Amino acid sequence: QVQLVESGGGLVQPGGSLRLSCAASGSAFTISAMGWYRQAPGKERELVAAITSGGNTNYADSVKGRFAISRGNAKNTVYLQMNSLKPEDTAVYYCAARTIISGTYDTWGQGTQVTVSN
C-alpha cells in the first residue's frame, strides 16, 4: 500500500505564493501518477494538477499559468507551486496517487488547508 503525507499549506495574501509537498511511502513503486485535488466548502472535490510517472502534466483551467506540479529527484515526492493566489483558491488540498494496480486515484493524503485572504 501507499501512504501520502502533505505539507506546506497556510495563510497567504492574494497575489502571494505557496508550495505544497507530498511524500509517498510504502509501495511507492506502484504509483503511475500523482495529483493534487482541492475541496472548498460546499463544493465538490476537483482535480487541480496531475503528473504521470513519465512526466506528463495536466492542469485545471482555473490554475493554468499560475500553478506548477513537479516531482522530486526520488520520484516519490511531488510538489505544487502555487503563484498569484486568489481568494477562490482557498480550499483543503489533497495529494492523491494512482497506482498501476487500481488505475484510479484511490490513495489520499490527510489534506492541508490553503487560505488566501487579507
Solvent accessible surface area in square Angstrom, and as a share of the most:
residue,aa,sasa,rsa
1,Q,176,0.78
2,V,15,0.08
3,Q,88,0.39
4,L,12,0.06
5,V,93,0.54
6,E,7,0.03
7,S,63,0.41
8,G,35,0.34
9,G,30,0.29
10,G,31,0.29
11,L,129,0.64
12,V,23,0.13
13,Q,118,0.52
14,P,52,0.33
15,G,56,0.54
16,G,20,0.20
17,S,57,0.37
18,L,33,0.17
19,R,132,0.48
20,L,0,0.00
21,S,27,0.18
22,C,0,0.00
23,A,50,0.39
24,A,4,0.03
25,S,59,0.38
26,G,58,0.56
27,S,26,0.17
28,A,24,0.19
29,F,171,0.71
30,T,9,0.05
31,I,26,0.13
32,S,21,0.14
33,A,2,0.02
34,M,7,0.03
35,G,0,0.00
36,W,0,0.00
37,Y,37,0.14
38,R,18,0.07
39,Q,65,0.29
40,A,24,0.18
41,P,123,0.77
42,G,92,0.88
43,K,138,0.58
44,E,154,0.69
45,R,91,0.33
46,E,75,0.34
47,L,56,0.28
48,V,1,0.00
49,A,0,0.00
50,A,6,0.05
51,I,11,0.06
52,T,39,0.22
53,S,70,0.45
54,G,66,0.64
55,G,32,0.31
56,N,108,0.55
57,T,64,0.37
58,N,78,0.40
59,Y,54,0.21
60,A,23,0.18
61,D,121,0.63
62,S,65,0.42
63,V,0,0.00
64,K,116,0.49
65,G,87,0.84
66,R,32,0.12
67,F,9,0.04
68,A,49,0.38
69,I,10,0.05
70,S,52,0.33
71,R,64,0.23
72,G,13,0.13
73,N,158,0.81
74,A,76,0.59
75,K,119,0.51
76,N,54,0.28
77,T,26,0.15
78,V,0,0.00
79,Y,48,0.18
80,L,0,0.00
81,Q,59,0.26
82,M,0,0.00
83,N,61,0.31
84,S,59,0.38
85,L,2,0.01
86,K,82,0.35
87,P,73,0.46
88,E,122,0.55
89,D,1,0.00
90,T,36,0.21
91,A,1,0.01
92,V,43,0.25
93,Y,0,0.00
94,Y,38,0.15
95,C,0,0.00
96,A,0,0.00
97,A,0,0.00
98,R,74,0.27
99,T,13,0.07
100,I,122,0.62
101,I,143,0.73
102,S,50,0.32
103,G,47,0.45
104,T,77,0.45
105,Y,46,0.17
106,D,78,0.40
107,T,27,0.16
108,W,90,0.32
109,G,11,0.10
110,Q,116,0.52
111,G,14,0.13
112,T,20,0.12
113,Q,87,0.39
114,V,0,0.00
115,T,40,0.23
116,V,4,0.02
117,S,49,0.32
118,N,156,0.80
